[in-house]
Amino acid sequence: MNELSRQAREYLAAGDLAGAERLLRRTTGDPSGSALLRDLLIAESRDEEAAGVAASCATGDGPIAATSRSFLALRRGDPASARREAEDALARTPKSAPDPALERVAEQVSEQAVVQAMALNHLGRALFNAGEGSQALEVLQRATRLSPGDAFPWVSLGHARRALGDLDAAVQASQRAIALYPGLTAARHDLGITLYHADRPNEALAHFDALLNDHAEHTGALVDSALTLMLLGRLEEAGSRLEQALALAPELALAHLYLGQLHNERTDTEQALRHLRRAVELDPDDVEAWIELTGTLEQANRVDEAIEALRGGFAADPQHPGLHLEGARLERRRKDSTAAVRRLRGIDTRALPPRLAQQYWFELGLNLDREEQADAAIEAFSRGNALARQGVRSRAMDPEALERRCRRLDHWLAKGLPGSRAVAPAGDRGARRCFLVGFPRSGTTLVDTTLATSPQVD
């Protein structure tokens, strides 16, 4: 490893990413330094800048030039060419291995091992983008064994593990990358995302908060921490962070999407629709935004508009299971439960994330019930309830809290409403009082409006 690369890696190991970048940008004509800068920018998800560096050192026959061409091919959406270039880089790299007799990791990594690990990292990324997930994992693991002190293969391994659903291993890979180069903001953000998907929201939130403490204007961390807060039921805090993100980036489609979801959960339909329409306007290919827009319109009984939104979603992805779930809901609304069941039966439930799977089973149960298939409907509802019990909010819920509140309320009524501003008539112990409660959009407003028309209701 030459002196420039060694010094830059010392900056990275100390958490000084900016210092490493300044050093590498000041030095021109050093292929190793350019390769390190390129891979640092890739790890930080700054692909456009990385492409500029890669283009400057993509000429020639050496492994650095070949890995640069590999990255540029991936940028063009050509994983086959990216794979060929990475394999060529690997073939041109002298083989070496760490000496287990040496104690310090930095001493174990020779220049040849670093270059070989670099080639393996680019090959792993190319393989993964070509759909060769298992082979990509094997190659990336070889890179981490060959150069264990290099964070970049660990970053790539974390991405691949998460995409393939091995979330615990993805967390470990990201943690290793951050331990090596603590200043990697993208890796810290990725770790939070992986913890969120691993159903570990409190840990995810802690990582997002730590990142925001160091980088207050990190819009990705603001948005994803808001999503985590929503999962935890902390809607006010979530809304505040999403508004902060939009203040920094008014055209951030994800922030509009999640604000739409949040307002919908609060039953503020018009605000929800405003943000969701803006989300699909900014990113027409975001299927999740079309799904949320369709569902919100359906809940608001604006069925014709919901059907139009569904068409927009299918234009982006005709096979997406979430869109077909919304299609089944609309078919049920049009009293065609037979078509709804047929559509739902065509969805592969094994590929559904937990939240979507829960909705799937409940929707299937409703339609099977309308088809007078009672046993099958009960089975579907049971499966949906089993998934609901596994959710973060359900696990955090106190199952005895409602009963305790009802007992306290009953005691308060029996005492004659002490502390109430209203003066109870003599002898009134609350027996004539009625409390109307229910879930959002369950019909409580309609019942309240109907009862209020009666002269017997005060």
C-alpha positions as CSV (number, residue, x, y, z in Angstrom):
1,M,0.0,0.0,0.0
2,N,1.6,3.3,-1.1
3,E,2.0,6.2,1.4
4,L,-0.9,8.3,0.0
5,S,-3.4,5.4,0.3
6,R,-2.1,4.5,3.7
7,Q,-2.5,8.1,5.0
8,A,-6.0,8.4,3.5
9,R,-7.0,5.1,5.2
10,E,-5.7,6.4,8.5
11,Y,-8.0,9.4,8.1
12,L,-10.9,7.1,7.4
13,A,-10.1,4.9,10.3
14,A,-10.1,8.0,12.6
15,G,-13.6,8.9,11.3
16,D,-12.3,11.9,9.3
17,L,-14.0,11.2,5.9
18,A,-13.7,14.8,4.8
19,G,-10.0,14.8,5.6
20,A,-9.4,11.7,3.6
21,E,-11.4,13.1,0.7
22,R,-9.5,16.4,0.7
23,L,-6.2,14.5,0.7
24,L,-7.2,12.3,-2.2
25,R,-8.6,15.1,-4.3
26,R,-5.4,17.2,-3.9
27,T,-3.3,14.4,-5.3
28,T,-3.5,13.8,-9.1
29,G,-1.8,11.2,-11.2
30,D,-1.8,8.5,-8.5
31,P,-4.0,5.5,-9.7
32,S,-4.3,4.0,-6.2
33,G,-5.4,7.3,-4.7
34,S,-8.0,7.8,-7.5
35,A,-9.3,4.2,-7.0
36,L,-9.6,4.8,-3.2
37,L,-11.5,8.1,-3.8
38,R,-13.8,6.5,-6.4
39,D,-14.7,3.7,-4.0
40,L,-15.1,6.1,-1.1
41,L,-17.6,8.1,-3.2
42,I,-19.4,4.9,-4.2
43,A,-19.7,3.8,-0.6
44,E,-21.2,7.2,0.2
45,S,-23.8,6.8,-2.6
46,R,-22.3,9.8,-4.4
47,D,-22.4,7.9,-7.7
48,E,-22.2,10.9,-10.0
49,E,-19.0,12.2,-8.4
50,A,-17.6,8.7,-8.4
51,A,-18.3,8.4,-12.1
52,G,-16.3,11.5,-12.8
53,V,-13.3,10.0,-10.9
54,A,-13.8,6.6,-12.6
55,A,-13.8,8.2,-16.0
56,S,-10.5,9.9,-15.3
57,C,-8.8,6.6,-14.6
58,A,-10.7,4.2,-16.9
59,T,-8.0,4.1,-19.7
60,G,-5.5,1.3,-19.7
61,D,-5.1,-2.3,-19.0
62,G,-4.5,-2.4,-15.3
63,P,-7.0,-3.5,-12.6
64,I,-7.8,0.0,-11.5
65,A,-8.8,1.0,-15.1
66,A,-10.8,-2.2,-15.5
67,T,-12.7,-1.7,-12.2
68,S,-13.4,1.9,-13.2
69,R,-14.9,0.6,-16.5
70,S,-16.9,-2.0,-14.5
71,F,-18.4,0.8,-12.3
72,L,-19.2,2.9,-15.4
73,A,-20.9,-0.1,-17.0
74,L,-23.1,-0.5,-14.0
75,R,-24.0,3.1,-14.2
76,R,-25.2,2.5,-17.8
77,G,-27.3,-0.4,-16.6
78,D,-25.0,-3.0,-18.2
79,P,-24.2,-5.6,-15.5
80,A,-22.8,-8.1,-18.0
81,S,-20.1,-5.7,-19.2
82,A,-19.5,-4.7,-15.6
83,R,-18.9,-8.3,-14.7
84,R,-16.5,-8.9,-17.6
85,E,-14.4,-5.8,-16.7
86,A,-14.3,-6.8,-13.0
87,E,-13.2,-10.3,-13.9
88,D,-10.5,-8.9,-16.2
89,A,-9.4,-6.7,-13.3
90,L,-9.2,-9.7,-11.1
91,A,-7.2,-11.7,-13.7
92,R,-4.7,-8.8,-13.9
93,T,-4.2,-8.6,-10.1
94,P,-1.2,-10.4,-8.5
95,K,-2.5,-12.9,-6.0
96,S,-1.5,-12.6,-2.3
97,A,-2.9,-13.4,1.1
98,P,-2.6,-12.0,4.6
99,D,0.1,-13.3,6.8
100,P,-1.6,-14.8,9.9
101,A,1.6,-14.3,11.9
102,L,1.2,-10.6,11.8
103,E,-0.9,-9.1,14.6
104,R,-2.0,-5.8,13.1
105,V,-4.6,-5.8,10.4
106,A,-3.0,-2.9,8.6
107,E,0.3,-4.8,8.4
108,Q,-1.4,-7.8,6.9
109,V,-2.8,-6.0,3.9
110,S,-0.3,-5.7,1.1
111,E,-0.9,-3.5,-2.0
112,Q,-1.7,-6.6,-4.0
113,A,-4.3,-7.8,-1.5
114,V,-6.0,-4.4,-1.5
115,V,-6.2,-4.3,-5.2
116,Q,-7.5,-7.9,-5.4
117,A,-10.1,-7.1,-2.8
118,M,-11.1,-4.0,-4.8
119,A,-11.6,-6.1,-7.9
120,L,-13.6,-8.7,-6.0
121,N,-15.8,-5.9,-4.5
122,H,-16.6,-4.6,-8.0
123,L,-17.2,-8.1,-9.3
124,G,-19.6,-8.8,-6.4
125,R,-21.5,-5.6,-7.2
126,A,-21.7,-6.6,-10.8
127,L,-22.9,-10.1,-10.1
128,F,-25.5,-8.9,-7.7
129,N,-26.9,-6.4,-10.3
130,A,-27.0,-9.3,-12.8
131,G,-29.2,-11.3,-10.5
132,E,-26.5,-13.7,-9.3
133,G,-27.1,-13.1,-5.6
134,S,-25.5,-16.2,-4.1
135,Q,-22.4,-15.9,-6.3
136,A,-22.2,-12.2,-5.4
137,L,-22.2,-13.0,-1.6
138,E,-19.4,-15.6,-2.1
139,V,-17.2,-13.1,-4.0
140,L,-17.9,-10.3,-1.5
141,Q,-17.0,-12.5,1.5
142,R,-13.8,-13.4,-0.3
143,A,-13.0,-9.7,-0.5
144,T,-13.6,-9.2,3.2
145,R,-11.4,-12.1,4.1
146,L,-8.6,-10.9,1.8
147,S,-8.6,-7.3,3.1
148,P,-10.4,-7.4,6.4
149,G,-9.5,-3.8,7.3
150,D,-11.1,-2.4,4.1
151,A,-14.7,-1.1,4.8
152,F,-15.9,-0.9,1.2
153,P,-16.4,-4.7,0.6
154,W,-18.3,-4.8,4.0
155,V,-20.5,-2.0,2.7
156,S,-21.3,-3.9,-0.4
157,L,-21.9,-7.1,1.5
158,G,-24.3,-5.3,3.8
159,H,-26.3,-4.1,0.8
160,A,-26.5,-7.5,-0.7
161,R,-27.4,-9.3,2.5
162,R,-30.3,-6.9,3.2
163,A,-31.6,-7.1,-0.4
164,L,-31.6,-10.9,-0.1
165,G,-33.4,-10.8,3.2
166,D,-30.6,-11.9,5.6
167,L,-31.1,-8.9,7.8
168,D,-29.1,-10.1,10.9
169,A,-26.1,-10.7,8.7
170,A,-26.6,-7.4,6.9
171,V,-26.6,-5.6,10.3
172,Q,-23.3,-7.3,11.2
173,A,-21.7,-6.3,7.8
174,S,-22.8,-2.7,8.2
175,Q,-21.6,-2.6,11.8
176,R,-18.2,-3.9,10.6
177,A,-17.9,-1.3,7.9
178,I,-18.7,1.5,10.4
179,A,-16.3,0.2,13.0
180,L,-13.5,0.3,10.3
181,Y,-14.4,3.8,8.9
182,P,-16.7,5.5,11.4
183,G,-17.2,8.6,9.2
184,L,-19.2,6.7,6.5
185,T,-22.5,8.5,6.7
186,A,-24.2,6.3,4.1
187,A,-23.2,3.1,5.9
188,R,-24.6,4.6,9.2
189,H,-27.8,5.5,7.4
190,D,-28.0,2.0,5.8
191,L,-27.6,0.4,9.2
192,G,-30.6,2.3,10.5
193,I,-32.6,1.2,7.5
194,T,-31.6,-2.5,7.9
195,L,-32.5,-2.4,11.7
196,Y,-35.9,-0.9,10.7
197,H,-36.6,-3.8,8.3
198,A,-35.3,-6.3,10.9
199,D,-38.1,-5.1,13.2
200,R,-35.7,-3.4,15.6
201,P,-37.2,0.1,15.4
202,N,-35.8,1.4,18.7
203,E,-32.2,0.5,17.6
204,A,-32.9,2.0,14.2
205,L,-34.1,5.2,15.7
206,A,-31.0,5.5,17.9
207,H,-28.8,5.2,14.8
208,F,-30.8,7.7,12.9
209,D,-30.7,10.1,15.8
210,A,-26.9,9.7,16.2
211,L,-26.5,10.4,12.5
212,L,-28.7,13.5,12.7
213,N,-26.7,14.7,15.7
214,D,-23.6,14.8,13.4
215,H,-25.4,15.8,10.2
216,A,-28.6,17.7,11.1
217,E,-29.5,18.3,7.4
218,H,-29.3,14.6,6.3
219,T,-32.7,14.4,4.6
220,G,-32.5,10.6,4.2
221,A,-32.1,10.2,8.0
222,L,-34.9,12.7,8.7
223,V,-37.3,10.8,6.4
224,D,-36.3,7.3,7.6
225,S,-36.3,8.3,11.3
226,A,-39.8,9.7,10.7
227,L,-40.9,6.4,9.2
228,T,-39.5,4.6,12.3
229,L,-41.3,7.0,14.6
230,M,-44.6,6.3,12.7
231,L,-44.0,2.6,13.3
232,L,-43.6,3.3,17.0
233,G,-46.8,5.4,17.0
234,R,-45.0,8.7,17.7
235,L,-46.9,10.6,15.0
236,E,-46.3,14.2,16.1
237,E,-42.5,13.7,16.1
238,A,-42.7,11.9,12.8
239,G,-44.6,14.8,11.2
240,S,-42.1,17.3,12.5
241,R,-39.2,15.5,11.0
242,L,-40.9,15.1,7.6
243,E,-41.6,18.8,7.6
244,Q,-37.9,19.5,8.3
245,A,-37.0,17.3,5.4
246,L,-39.4,19.2,3.1
247,A,-38.0,22.5,4.3
248,L,-34.6,21.3,3.2
249,A,-35.8,19.6,0.0
250,P,-39.3,20.6,-1.1
251,E,-39.4,18.2,-3.9
252,L,-38.4,15.1,-1.9
253,A,-41.0,12.6,-3.1
254,L,-40.5,10.2,-0.2
255,A,-41.2,12.9,2.4
256,H,-44.5,13.7,0.7
257,L,-45.4,10.0,0.6
258,Y,-44.8,9.5,4.3
259,L,-46.6,12.7,5.2
260,G,-49.5,11.4,3.1
261,Q,-49.5,8.2,5.1
262,L,-49.3,10.0,8.4
263,H,-52.2,12.4,7.6
264,N,-54.2,9.4,6.4
265,E,-53.6,7.6,9.7
266,R,-54.8,10.8,11.4
267,T,-57.9,10.7,9.2
268,D,-57.0,14.0,7.6
269,T,-57.9,12.9,4.2
270,E,-57.5,16.1,2.2
271,Q,-54.0,16.7,3.6
272,A,-53.1,13.1,2.9
273,L,-54.3,13.4,-0.7
274,R,-52.4,16.6,-1.2
275,H,-49.1,15.1,-0.3
276,L,-49.7,11.8,-2.0
277,R,-50.7,13.5,-5.3
278,R,-47.5,15.5,-5.0
279,A,-45.5,12.3,-4.4
280,V,-46.7,10.6,-7.6
281,E,-46.2,13.8,-9.5
282,L,-42.6,14.0,-8.4
283,D,-41.9,10.3,-8.9
284,P,-44.4,8.6,-11.2
285,D,-42.5,5.3,-10.9
286,D,-42.9,5.1,-7.1
287,V,-45.4,2.2,-6.9
288,E,-45.8,2.6,-3.1
289,A,-47.0,6.2,-3.6
290,W,-49.7,5.0,-6.1
291,I,-50.7,2.2,-3.7
292,E,-51.2,4.7,-0.8
293,L,-53.0,7.2,-3.0
294,T,-55.4,4.5,-4.3
295,G,-56.1,3.2,-0.8
296,T,-56.7,6.7,0.6
297,L,-59.2,7.5,-2.2
298,E,-60.9,4.2,-1.7
299,Q,-61.3,4.8,2.1
300,A,-62.7,8.3,1.3
301,N,-65.4,6.6,-0.9
302,R,-63.9,8.3,-4.0
303,V,-63.9,5.1,-6.0
304,D,-63.7,6.5,-9.5
305,E,-60.6,8.5,-8.5
306,A,-59.2,5.4,-6.8
307,I,-59.5,3.4,-10.0
308,E,-57.7,6.1,-11.9
309,A,-54.9,6.1,-9.4
310,L,-54.7,2.3,-9.6
311,R,-54.2,2.6,-13.4
312,G,-51.3,5.0,-12.7
313,G,-49.7,2.4,-10.5
314,F,-50.1,-0.4,-13.0
315,A,-48.4,1.8,-15.6
316,A,-45.4,1.8,-13.3
317,D,-45.5,-1.9,-12.4
318,P,-48.3,-4.2,-13.6
319,Q,-47.2,-7.1,-11.4
320,H,-46.8,-5.4,-8.0
321,P,-48.8,-7.3,-5.4
322,G,-49.7,-4.2,-3.5
323,L,-51.5,-2.8,-6.5
324,H,-53.4,-6.1,-7.0
325,L,-54.4,-5.9,-3.3
326,E,-55.8,-2.5,-3.9
327,G,-57.5,-3.8,-7.1
328,A,-59.2,-6.5,-5.0
329,R,-60.5,-3.9,-2.5
330,L,-62.0,-1.9,-5.3
331,E,-63.6,-5.0,-6.8
332,R,-65.1,-5.7,-3.4
333,R,-66.5,-2.2,-3.3
334,R,-68.1,-2.9,-6.6
335,K,-69.6,-6.0,-5.1
336,D,-67.6,-8.4,-7.2
337,S,-66.1,-10.5,-4.5
338,T,-65.6,-13.4,-6.9
339,A,-63.2,-11.3,-9.0
340,A,-61.5,-10.0,-5.8
341,V,-60.9,-13.6,-4.6
342,R,-59.5,-14.6,-8.0
343,R,-57.1,-11.7,-8.0
344,L,-56.0,-12.3,-4.4
345,R,-55.4,-16.0,-5.1
346,G,-53.0,-14.9,-7.9
347,I,-50.7,-13.1,-5.4
348,D,-47.6,-15.1,-4.1
349,T,-47.9,-14.4,-0.4
350,R,-44.4,-15.7,0.3
351,A,-43.0,-12.6,-1.2
352,L,-45.1,-10.1,0.8
353,P,-43.6,-8.0,3.6
354,P,-45.4,-8.5,6.9
355,R,-47.5,-5.3,6.7
356,L,-48.8,-6.1,3.2
357,A,-49.3,-9.8,4.1
358,Q,-51.5,-8.8,7.1
359,Q,-53.6,-6.6,4.8
360,Y,-53.8,-9.4,2.2
361,W,-55.2,-12.0,4.7
362,F,-57.8,-9.5,6.1
363,E,-58.9,-8.6,2.6
364,L,-59.1,-12.2,1.5
365,G,-61.2,-13.0,4.6
366,L,-63.7,-10.2,3.8
367,N,-64.2,-11.4,0.3
368,L,-64.4,-15.1,1.3
369,D,-67.1,-14.2,3.8
370,R,-69.1,-12.5,1.1
371,E,-68.7,-15.6,-1.0
372,E,-70.2,-17.5,1.9
373,Q,-67.0,-19.5,2.4
374,A,-67.1,-19.1,6.2
375,D,-64.4,-21.6,7.2
376,A,-61.9,-20.3,4.7
377,A,-62.7,-16.7,5.7
378,I,-62.0,-17.5,9.4
379,E,-58.7,-19.1,8.5
380,A,-57.7,-16.0,6.5
381,F,-58.7,-13.7,9.4
382,S,-56.7,-15.9,11.8
383,R,-53.6,-15.6,9.7
384,G,-54.0,-11.9,9.5
385,N,-54.5,-11.6,13.2
386,A,-51.4,-13.7,13.8
387,L,-49.3,-11.3,11.7
388,A,-50.9,-8.3,13.5
389,R,-49.8,-9.7,16.9
390,Q,-46.2,-9.8,15.7
391,G,-46.2,-6.1,14.7
392,V,-44.2,-3.6,16.7
393,R,-47.3,-1.6,17.9
394,S,-49.1,-4.7,18.9
395,R,-46.1,-6.0,20.9
396,A,-45.8,-2.6,22.6
397,M,-49.5,-2.5,23.5
398,D,-50.7,-3.2,27.0
399,P,-53.6,-5.7,26.6
400,E,-55.1,-4.8,30.0
401,A,-54.9,-1.0,29.5
402,L,-58.4,-0.6,28.1
403,E,-60.0,-2.6,30.9
404,R,-58.1,-0.5,33.5
405,R,-59.4,2.7,31.9
406,C,-62.9,1.4,31.8
407,R,-62.8,0.5,35.5
408,R,-61.5,4.0,36.4
409,L,-64.2,5.6,34.3
410,D,-66.9,3.4,35.9
411,H,-65.5,4.4,39.4
412,W,-65.6,8.1,38.3
413,L,-69.2,7.8,37.1
414,A,-70.2,6.1,40.3
415,K,-68.8,8.9,42.3
416,G,-70.9,11.4,40.5
417,L,-68.3,12.8,38.0
418,P,-66.0,14.5,40.5
419,G,-64.0,17.3,38.9
420,S,-66.4,17.6,36.0
421,R,-67.4,21.1,35.0
422,A,-70.9,19.8,34.4
423,V,-73.2,19.6,37.4
424,A,-74.9,16.2,37.5
425,P,-78.6,16.3,38.4
426,A,-79.4,15.0,41.9
427,G,-79.3,11.2,41.9
428,D,-77.7,11.0,38.4
429,R,-74.8,8.4,38.7
430,G,-74.1,8.4,35.0
431,A,-76.4,5.6,34.1
432,R,-77.9,7.7,31.3
433,R,-74.6,8.6,29.8
434,C,-73.4,6.9,26.6
435,F,-69.8,6.9,25.3
436,L,-69.5,6.2,21.6
437,V,-66.1,4.7,20.7
438,G,-64.6,3.0,17.7
439,F,-61.8,2.7,15.3
440,P,-61.2,5.4,12.6
441,R,-63.6,5.1,9.7
442,S,-65.6,2.4,11.4
443,G,-68.9,4.4,11.3
444,T,-68.8,6.3,14.6
445,T,-69.4,9.7,13.0
446,L,-72.4,8.4,11.1
447,V,-73.9,6.9,14.3
448,D,-73.2,10.1,16.2
449,T,-74.9,12.2,13.5
450,T,-77.9,9.8,13.5
451,L,-78.3,9.8,17.2
452,A,-78.0,13.6,17.4
453,T,-81.2,14.0,15.3
454,S,-83.2,12.4,18.2
455,P,-84.9,14.8,20.6
456,Q,-84.3,12.2,23.4
457,V,-80.5,12.7,23.1
458,D,-79.0,15.7,24.9
